[in-house]
Amino acid sequence: MVFIRYFYKRFFTAFLSISFVLSLLYNFLEFFEKLVRVQQATFWQVVYFTALNLVPTFARMWPVACWLATCLVVRELWQRGEWQTLQLLGAGRARVLALFLGTGLLLVACAVPLYEIGVLTAVERAETFRKETFKGGLSGRITASWFMLEEHLFCYIGFLDPSTPALRDALRAPQGERVGNAGFQEELATESESKTIPACPEEELAEFCLEGSRDEGSKNLATGKDLLLVYRNANGSLEKLITAPTFSLDYQNQQVTLCDGELFVADTNEQKKFVSEVIALPSLFLKLSMQQEQPSLFVLMQRFFVYRALLAYDAWRELLLALAERLLFYFQIALYPLLTAGLFMACQHYVYARWVVILLVYPVFAFLSLFILCLFQAFA
């Protein structure tokens, strides 16, 4: 027990020190890079961005810091003769490897809540400030963008600002909390079975479109301009087009209200104008939330497994890659101590090989991680 406390103290001291030093070095280089390349930002804006970026970069250094800390601890144990002392005291390889594995699992147990709760918030703040300051103040705004909502449904948005407080808070909310009493799954099934536009009372919605949707104090609505919905048949031919110069997003019920729009049905060449129509499009809200927020591991897994039927294949593959990257990030932290110590023990009787193999752990594992992600991209 005394040795375990001593080991943990040495390891975590090295781990935190290396993470902090690497983070400072990275931000030091980025600070001067921003000063040289970004002309529209002041000196203090660059300083403020560097301060915001300290926490995200500190977290990104955890895998490499875990590997380097393991190398330093193994080196100190060997040079001080403590490695041989453990063997003389009857601590076999299995117990030593279990200690390193437990260290990695303890790191992951601490890293998951810290990263998912605190670091992602810091990442979002730094990214928002970077876009607003260094990219001309266009943080999160959607302009002239196409989205593939489902396999046969495409959406074009001329302008929308999801970074407004009301809509941003709604997009961050759990998906299950954004729907009414009917429930998200029921609304999903309704949209999947039928692509028809539900009827709506023109008197109420006309007044809503022209007045209520433009009320800046509205807590449940956000407006955009130039919406185009393209529905295709299974054979790829055009089914219908829906256009609207203005639209409103009701994120509580996951509905889009189209104002002064037109409907064109390709089979009959029928063209119809309407004052206002309401369409349930939970896939659009899901797509917006995927673009605007830094999703946690729980949110990624929820979207990947629960909302598979709602997403287009390309969007589902993006989720798969994001989920794989996040899991590999934690797997690296958990496995680096075990792999580094295990390879050292396997080659401890070879003077040079034992030090070479532990230095190859990080590049080899990084290459394997990249290879796995490439396989996901190629065959998912």
C-alpha positions in Angstrom: 0.0 0.0 0.0 2.9 2.4 0.8 4.5 1.7 -2.5 1.2 2.2 -4.4 0.8 5.6 -2.8 4.4 6.4 -3.6 3.9 5.2 -7.2 0.7 7.2 -7.7 2.4 10.3 -6.4 5.3 10.1 -8.8 3.1 9.2 -11.8 0.5 11.9 -11.3 3.1 14.5 -10.6 4.9 13.7 -13.8 1.6 13.5 -15.7 0.3 16.9 -14.6 3.7 18.5 -15.1 4.1 17.2 -18.6 0.6 18.2 -19.6 1.1 21.7 -18.3 4.4 22.2 -19.9 3.2 20.9 -23.3 0.1 23.0 -23.1 2.2 26.1 -22.4 4.6 25.3 -25.2 1.7 24.8 -27.7 -0.1 28.0 -26.7 3.2 30.0 -26.7 3.7 29.0 -30.4 0.1 29.7 -31.2 0.2 33.1 -29.6 3.0 34.3 -31.9 1.3 32.6 -34.9 -1.9 34.5 -34.2 0.0 37.8 -33.7 1.7 37.4 -37.1 -1.2 36.0 -39.2 -4.3 37.7 -37.7 -4.3 41.4 -38.6 -7.7 42.5 -37.4 -7.2 41.3 -33.8 -5.5 43.4 -31.1 -2.7 42.2 -28.9 -5.0 41.7 -25.9 -7.5 39.8 -27.9 -4.8 37.3 -28.8 -3.8 37.1 -25.2 -7.4 36.5 -24.1 -7.8 33.8 -26.8 -4.6 32.1 -25.6 -5.9 32.1 -22.0 -9.2 30.6 -23.2 -7.3 27.9 -25.1 -5.2 26.8 -22.1 -7.7 24.3 -20.8 -8.6 22.7 -24.2 -4.9 22.2 -25.1 -4.1 20.9 -21.6 -6.7 18.2 -22.1 -5.5 17.4 -25.6 -2.1 16.6 -24.2 -3.4 13.9 -21.8 -2.6 10.9 -24.0 1.0 11.9 -24.8 1.5 13.1 -21.2 0.3 9.7 -20.0 2.8 7.9 -22.2 5.7 10.2 -21.3 4.9 10.0 -17.6 4.9 6.2 -17.8 8.3 6.3 -19.5 9.7 8.6 -16.8 8.4 6.5 -13.9 9.7 3.3 -15.5 13.1 4.9 -16.0 13.3 6.1 -12.4 12.2 2.8 -11.0 14.9 1.1 -13.0 17.7 3.5 -12.2 17.0 3.5 -8.5 16.8 -0.3 -8.3 13.2 -0.2 -7.2 12.2 -2.4 -10.2 14.5 -5.2 -9.0 13.4 -4.7 -5.4 9.8 -5.3 -6.4 10.8 -8.6 -8.0 12.8 -9.6 -4.9 9.8 -8.8 -2.7 7.7 -11.3 -4.7 5.8 -8.8 -6.8 5.4 -10.7 -10.1 4.8 -9.3 -13.5 1.1 -9.7 -13.2 0.9 -7.5 -10.1 3.2 -4.8 -11.6 1.2 -4.7 -14.8 -2.1 -4.6 -12.8 -0.7 -1.5 -11.1 0.0 0.2 -14.4 -3.4 -0.8 -15.8 -5.1 0.5 -12.7 -3.3 3.8 -13.1 -4.6 4.1 -16.6 -8.2 3.2 -15.6 -8.0 5.7 -12.7 -6.9 8.4 -15.2 -9.8 7.6 -17.5 -12.2 7.6 -14.5 -11.0 11.2 -13.7 -10.7 12.3 -17.3 -14.1 11.4 -18.5 -16.2 13.7 -16.2 -13.6 16.5 -16.4 -13.5 16.4 -20.2 -17.2 15.9 -20.9 -18.3 18.5 -18.4 -15.6 21.1 -18.1 -13.3 20.8 -21.1 -16.0 20.8 -23.7 -17.4 24.0 -22.3 -14.0 25.6 -22.5 -13.5 24.3 -26.1 -16.8 25.9 -27.1 -15.9 29.2 -25.5 -12.5 29.3 -27.2 -13.9 28.3 -30.6 -16.7 30.9 -30.4 -14.2 33.7 -29.5 -11.9 32.6 -32.3 -14.7 32.7 -34.9 -16.1 36.0 -33.7 -12.7 37.7 -33.4 -10.5 36.1 -36.1 -13.2 35.2 -38.6 -15.1 38.4 -38.9 -17.8 37.8 -36.3 -19.6 34.9 -38.1 -19.7 32.6 -35.1 -22.0 29.7 -36.0 -24.0 31.6 -38.6 -25.3 29.5 -41.4 -25.3 31.2 -44.8 -26.1 29.6 -48.2 -25.7 26.1 -46.9 -27.0 22.7 -48.1 -27.9 19.9 -45.6 -28.8 16.3 -46.3 -31.4 15.7 -43.7 -32.5 12.2 -44.8 -31.8 9.8 -47.6 -34.2 11.6 -49.9 -34.6 15.0 -48.3 -32.3 18.0 -48.8 -32.5 21.4 -47.2 -31.0 24.7 -48.3 -30.8 27.6 -45.8 -30.0 31.1 -47.0 -29.4 32.6 -43.5 -29.8 31.4 -39.9 -28.0 32.3 -36.7 -28.2 29.4 -34.3 -25.8 31.2 -32.0 -28.6 33.4 -30.7 -29.2 32.7 -27.0 -32.7 31.1 -27.3 -31.9 28.8 -30.2 -28.4 28.0 -28.9 -29.7 26.9 -25.5 -32.4 24.8 -27.2 -29.9 23.0 -29.5 -27.8 22.1 -26.4 -30.7 20.6 -24.6 -31.1 16.8 -24.6 -33.1 15.6 -27.6 -35.8 14.1 -25.5 -36.5 17.4 -23.8 -37.2 19.3 -27.1 -40.5 17.7 -27.9 -44.0 18.1 -26.6 -46.2 15.6 -24.9 -46.4 13.3 -28.0 -42.8 12.3 -27.6 -39.9 12.4 -29.9 -40.1 8.8 -31.2 -43.8 9.2 -32.1 -42.9 12.4 -34.1 -40.0 10.6 -35.7 -42.2 7.7 -36.8 -44.8 10.2 -38.2 -42.2 11.9 -40.3 -40.7 8.7 -41.5 -44.0 7.2 -42.6 -45.4 10.3 -44.4 -43.8 13.3 -46.1 -47.1 15.3 -46.4 -47.3 18.8 -45.1 -49.9 19.0 -42.3 -52.7 21.5 -42.6 -52.7 24.5 -40.3 -55.2 27.3 -39.3 -54.3 30.2 -41.6 -55.7 32.9 -39.4 -53.6 32.0 -36.4 -50.4 31.1 -38.3 -50.6 34.2 -40.6 -50.6 36.4 -37.6 -47.8 34.3 -36.0 -45.6 34.4 -39.1 -46.0 38.1 -39.7 -45.7 39.3 -36.1 -44.9 36.7 -33.4 -42.0 35.0 -35.2 -40.2 38.4 -35.5 -40.6 39.1 -31.8 -37.0 39.2 -30.4 -38.3 38.4 -26.9 -39.7 35.1 -28.0 -38.3 32.3 -26.0 -39.3 29.4 -28.2 -38.7 30.7 -31.8 -35.9 31.7 -34.1 -36.2 33.0 -37.6 -34.2 32.5 -40.8 -34.4 33.5 -44.4 -34.6 31.6 -47.7 -35.5 28.0 -46.9 -35.7 25.3 -49.7 -36.7 21.7 -49.1 -36.1 19.2 -51.9 -37.8 15.8 -51.7 -36.7 13.1 -54.0 -38.2 9.7 -54.9 -36.5 6.5 -54.3 -35.3 6.4 -57.9 -33.6 9.8 -57.5 -36.2 11.9 -59.4 -37.7 15.0 -58.0 -40.9 14.5 -55.9 -41.6 18.1 -54.7 -40.1 21.4 -53.7 -41.0 23.7 -50.9 -39.7 27.2 -50.7 -40.2 30.1 -48.2 -38.5 33.5 -48.0 -38.8 33.4 -44.2 -39.2 30.6 -41.7 -39.3 30.1 -38.0 -37.9 27.3 -35.9 -40.0 25.9 -33.0 -37.4 23.8 -31.2 -39.7 22.8 -28.4 -41.9 20.8 -30.9 -39.1 20.4 -33.5 -41.2 22.1 -36.2 -40.5 24.6 -38.9 -43.1 27.2 -39.8 -42.8 28.4 -43.4 -44.2 31.9 -44.2 -45.4 33.1 -47.6 -44.0 30.0 -49.3 -44.7 27.9 -52.4 -45.2 24.2 -52.9 -44.3 22.5 -56.2 -45.3 18.9 -56.9 -43.2 17.4 -59.8 -45.6 14.6 -60.8 -48.6 16.9 -61.4 -46.7 20.1 -62.1 -49.0 21.6 -59.4 -47.8 24.9 -57.8 -49.5 26.2 -54.7 -48.8 29.3 -52.6 -49.5 29.3 -48.9 -49.4 31.9 -46.2 -48.0 29.6 -43.6 -47.4 25.9 -43.2 -45.9 23.8 -40.4 -43.6 20.9 -41.1 -42.1 18.5 -38.4 -38.4 18.3 -39.2 -36.5 16.8 -36.2 -33.7 15.8 -38.5 -33.0 19.5 -39.2 -32.7 20.3 -35.5 -30.5 17.3 -35.0 -28.3 18.5 -37.9 -28.1 22.0 -36.5 -27.1 20.7 -33.0 -24.4 18.5 -34.5 -22.9 21.6 -36.2 -23.2 24.1 -33.4 -22.3 22.3 -30.2 -19.4 20.3 -28.8 -21.3 17.0 -28.1 -20.4 14.9 -25.0 -19.8 11.2 -25.2 -23.3 10.5 -23.9 -24.8 12.7 -26.6 -22.8 11.1 -29.3 -23.8 7.6 -28.2 -27.4 8.7 -27.9 -27.5 10.1 -31.4 -25.6 7.1 -32.8 -27.9 4.4 -31.4 -31.2 6.1 -30.9 -31.5 8.4 -33.9 -30.1 6.1 -36.6 -33.4 6.0 -38.5 -33.7 9.7 -38.5 -30.2 10.5 -39.9 -29.0 10.3 -43.5 -26.2 7.8 -44.0 -23.5 10.5 -44.4 -24.6 12.1 -41.1 -24.6 8.8 -39.4 -21.1 8.0 -40.6 -19.9 11.4 -39.2 -21.3 10.4 -35.9 -19.6 7.1 -36.1 -16.2 8.8 -36.7 -16.7 11.3 -33.9 -17.7 8.5 -31.5 -14.7 6.4 -32.6 -12.3 9.4 -32.1 -13.6 10.1 -28.6 -13.4 6.5 -27.5 -9.9 6.1 -28.9 -8.9 9.2 -27.0 -9.9 7.5 -23.7 -8.5 4.2 -24.8 -5.1 5.7 -25.3 -5.0 7.1 -21.8 -6.1 3.8 -20.3 -3.7 1.6 -22.3 -0.5 3.7 -22.5 0.7 2.8 -19.0 0.0 -0.9 -19.5 1.6 -1.1 -23.0 4.7 0.9 -22.0 5.3 -1.1 -18.9 4.5 -4.4 -20.5 7.0 -3.9 -23.4 9.7 -2.7 -21.0 9.2 -5.9 -18.9 9.3 -8.1 -22.0 12.7 -6.6 -23.1 14.2 -5.6 -19.7 17.1 -8.0 -20.2 18.2 -6.3 -23.4 20.2 -3.1 -22.7 19.1 -1.0 -25.6 15.9 -2.7 -26.7 14.0 -2.0 -23.5 14.4 1.8 -23.9 13.7 1.7 -27.7 10.4 -0.2 -27.4 8.9 2.1 -24.8 9.7 5.1 -27.1 7.9 3.4 -30.0 4.6 3.0 -28.1 3.1 6.4 -28.8 3.9 6.6 -32.5 2.8 3.0 -33.1 -0.4 3.5 -31.2 -1.1 6.8 -32.9 -0.6 5.2 -36.3 -3.0 2.3 -35.3 -5.6 4.9 -34.2 -5.3 6.7 -37.5 -5.5 3.4 -39.4 -8.7 2.5 -37.5 -10.3 5.8 -38.3 -9.4 5.4 -42.0 -11.0 2.0 -42.0 -14.2 3.5 -40.5 -14.2 6.2 -43.3 -13.6 3.6 -46.0 -16.0 0.9 -45.0 -18.6 2.5 -42.7 
